[in-house]
Amino acid sequence: ADTIEAALMDALAKAGADEHELITLYYGNDLTESDANTLAEHITASYDEQRVEVVRGGQPLYPLLIGLE
């Protein structure tokens, strides 16, 4: 994908995020909290029945890790 948002949304669709209750974004050192919250807003717009949480993960190698529960 050309953007992190496009990659995120594609990954969520492939993982069946609509079948889960909670989507958690763990943002790493390469993303700001503001950027992570903007991504969460995009998720909420597409997955309005799921709860979305943003957590500072602080991981050095990956800008974003995604948890589905």
LUMSE-5122 format. One record per residue: residue in one letter; x, y, z of N, C-alpha, C in turn. Coordinates in nm, 3 decimals. Layout:
BEGIN
(atom "A", (X, Y, Z), (X, Y, Z), (X, Y, Z))
...
This chain:
BEGIN
(atom "A", (0.084, -0.118, 0.000), (0.000, 0.000, 0.000), (0.088, 0.124, 0.000))
(atom "D", (0.032, 0.232, -0.047), (0.106, 0.357, -0.056), (0.113, 0.433, 0.076))
(atom "T", (0.016, 0.410, 0.164), (0.013, 0.481, 0.292), (-0.010, 0.383, 0.406))
(atom "I", (0.024, 0.424, 0.526), (0.001, 0.339, 0.642), (-0.149, 0.320, 0.663))
(atom "E", (-0.229, 0.423, 0.633), (-0.374, 0.412, 0.648), (-0.430, 0.305, 0.553))
(atom "A", (-0.386, 0.307, 0.429), (-0.433, 0.208, 0.332), (-0.392, 0.067, 0.374))
(atom "A", (-0.268, 0.052, 0.421), (-0.221, -0.079, 0.466), (-0.300, -0.127, 0.588))
(atom "L", (-0.327, -0.035, 0.680), (-0.404, -0.068, 0.800), (-0.544, -0.115, 0.765))
(atom "M", (-0.613, -0.040, 0.681), (-0.750, -0.073, 0.646), (-0.756, -0.205, 0.569))
(atom "D", (-0.659, -0.230, 0.483), (-0.652, -0.356, 0.409), (-0.629, -0.472, 0.505))
(atom "A", (-0.537, -0.454, 0.599), (-0.508, -0.559, 0.697), (-0.631, -0.590, 0.783))
(atom "L", (-0.702, -0.487, 0.825), (-0.822, -0.508, 0.907), (-0.930, -0.584, 0.830))
(atom "A", (-0.947, -0.550, 0.704), (-1.046, -0.620, 0.622), (-1.008, -0.767, 0.605))
(atom "K", (-0.881, -0.793, 0.576), (-0.834, -0.931, 0.557), (-0.842, -1.012, 0.686))
(atom "A", (-0.825, -0.945, 0.800), (-0.829, -1.015, 0.929), (-0.971, -1.033, 0.982))
(atom "G", (-1.070, -0.979, 0.912), (-1.208, -0.993, 0.958), (-1.239, -0.909, 1.081))
(atom "A", (-1.190, -0.788, 1.082), (-1.209, -0.700, 1.198), (-1.355, -0.679, 1.232))
(atom "D", (-1.442, -0.689, 1.133), (-1.585, -0.668, 1.157), (-1.646, -0.781, 1.240))
(atom "E", (-1.573, -0.889, 1.260), (-1.620, -1.002, 1.340), (-1.569, -0.995, 1.484))
(atom "H", (-1.500, -0.889, 1.518), (-1.442, -0.873, 1.652), (-1.506, -0.755, 1.723))
(atom "E", (-1.489, -0.749, 1.853), (-1.548, -0.642, 1.933), (-1.452, -0.526, 1.956))
(atom "L", (-1.323, -0.555, 1.961), (-1.225, -0.455, 1.999), (-1.109, -0.455, 1.900))
(atom "I", (-1.071, -0.335, 1.857), (-0.952, -0.316, 1.773), (-0.858, -0.226, 1.853))
(atom "T", (-0.738, -0.276, 1.880), (-0.640, -0.198, 1.955), (-0.522, -0.164, 1.866))
(atom "L", (-0.487, -0.037, 1.860), (-0.370, 0.009, 1.787), (-0.259, 0.040, 1.886))
(atom "Y", (-0.147, -0.029, 1.872), (-0.028, -0.001, 1.953), (0.068, 0.075, 1.862))
(atom "Y", (0.085, 0.205, 1.888), (0.170, 0.283, 1.799), (0.313, 0.288, 1.851))
(atom "G", (0.405, 0.280, 1.756), (0.547, 0.276, 1.789), (0.613, 0.412, 1.783))
(atom "N", (0.745, 0.409, 1.790), (0.824, 0.531, 1.795), (0.813, 0.617, 1.669))
(atom "D", (0.777, 0.558, 1.556), (0.770, 0.632, 1.431), (0.637, 0.703, 1.409))
(atom "L", (0.541, 0.685, 1.499), (0.411, 0.753, 1.489), (0.389, 0.840, 1.611))
(atom "T", (0.323, 0.952, 1.589), (0.286, 1.036, 1.702), (0.150, 0.990, 1.754))
(atom "E", (0.117, 1.032, 1.873), (-0.015, 1.000, 1.929), (-0.125, 1.060, 1.841))
(atom "S", (-0.101, 1.177, 1.790), (-0.198, 1.243, 1.702), (-0.220, 1.162, 1.576))
(atom "D", (-0.112, 1.112, 1.515), (-0.125, 1.028, 1.395), (-0.202, 0.900, 1.426))
(atom "A", (-0.173, 0.839, 1.540), (-0.243, 0.717, 1.580), (-0.391, 0.744, 1.603))
(atom "N", (-0.424, 0.856, 1.664), (-0.564, 0.890, 1.686), (-0.637, 0.917, 1.555))
(atom "T", (-0.568, 0.977, 1.458), (-0.627, 0.999, 1.326), (-0.657, 0.865, 1.259))
(atom "L", (-0.565, 0.770, 1.269), (-0.589, 0.636, 1.214), (-0.709, 0.571, 1.284))
(atom "A", (-0.719, 0.589, 1.415), (-0.831, 0.531, 1.490), (-0.963, 0.591, 1.443))
(atom "E", (-0.963, 0.718, 1.411), (-1.085, 0.782, 1.360), (-1.127, 0.721, 1.227))
(atom "H", (-1.031, 0.690, 1.141), (-1.062, 0.627, 1.013), (-1.119, 0.487, 1.035))
(atom "I", (-1.064, 0.417, 1.132), (-1.116, 0.283, 1.163), (-1.259, 0.293, 1.213))
(atom "T", (-1.283, 0.385, 1.304), (-1.416, 0.403, 1.361), (-1.519, 0.435, 1.253))
(atom "A", (-1.478, 0.511, 1.153), (-1.570, 0.545, 1.044), (-1.610, 0.422, 0.963))
(atom "S", (-1.520, 0.325, 0.952), (-1.549, 0.203, 0.875), (-1.602, 0.089, 0.961))
(atom "Y", (-1.565, 0.088, 1.088), (-1.605, -0.020, 1.179), (-1.677, 0.042, 1.298))
(atom "D", (-1.797, 0.090, 1.275), (-1.870, 0.164, 1.377), (-1.927, 0.077, 1.489))
(atom "E", (-1.927, -0.055, 1.470), (-1.977, -0.144, 1.575), (-1.866, -0.194, 1.666))
(atom "Q", (-1.742, -0.166, 1.631), (-1.628, -0.210, 1.710), (-1.576, -0.095, 1.795))
(atom "R", (-1.521, -0.130, 1.909), (-1.456, -0.031, 1.995), (-1.310, -0.024, 1.950))
(atom "V", (-1.256, 0.096, 1.943), (-1.118, 0.117, 1.899), (-1.040, 0.184, 2.012))
(atom "E", (-0.926, 0.125, 2.046), (-0.840, 0.182, 2.149), (-0.704, 0.214, 2.089))
(atom "V", (-0.641, 0.318, 2.141), (-0.506, 0.357, 2.099), (-0.415, 0.349, 2.221))
(atom "V", (-0.304, 0.277, 2.207), (-0.210, 0.257, 2.317), (-0.069, 0.284, 2.266))
(atom "R", (0.008, 0.359, 2.344), (0.148, 0.380, 2.307), (0.226, 0.252, 2.336))
(atom "G", (0.268, 0.187, 2.229), (0.345, 0.063, 2.244), (0.494, 0.091, 2.256))
(atom "G", (0.540, 0.196, 2.185), (0.680, 0.234, 2.192), (0.774, 0.141, 2.117))
(atom "Q", (0.721, 0.051, 2.036), (0.807, -0.043, 1.965), (0.895, 0.033, 1.864))
(atom "P", (1.024, -0.003, 1.858), (1.118, 0.072, 1.774), (1.113, 0.035, 1.627))
(atom "L", (1.069, -0.083, 1.591), (1.080, -0.128, 1.452), (0.950, -0.118, 1.373))
(atom "Y", (0.838, -0.120, 1.439), (0.710, -0.121, 1.370), (0.630, 0.002, 1.411))
(atom "P", (0.582, 0.079, 1.313), (0.505, 0.197, 1.349), (0.371, 0.163, 1.412))
(atom "L", (0.321, 0.042, 1.382), (0.188, 0.006, 1.429), (0.174, -0.145, 1.446))
(atom "L", (0.120, -0.185, 1.558), (0.078, -0.323, 1.579), (-0.072, -0.319, 1.605))
(atom "I", (-0.143, -0.419, 1.559), (-0.289, -0.420, 1.569), (-0.332, -0.544, 1.645))
(atom "G", (-0.419, -0.525, 1.742), (-0.477, -0.636, 1.816), (-0.627, -0.642, 1.789))
(atom "L", (-0.678, -0.763, 1.766), (-0.822, -0.784, 1.747), (-0.870, -0.880, 1.853))
(atom "E", (-0.978, -0.843, 1.921), (-1.036, -0.930, 2.024), (-1.184, -0.939, 2.003))
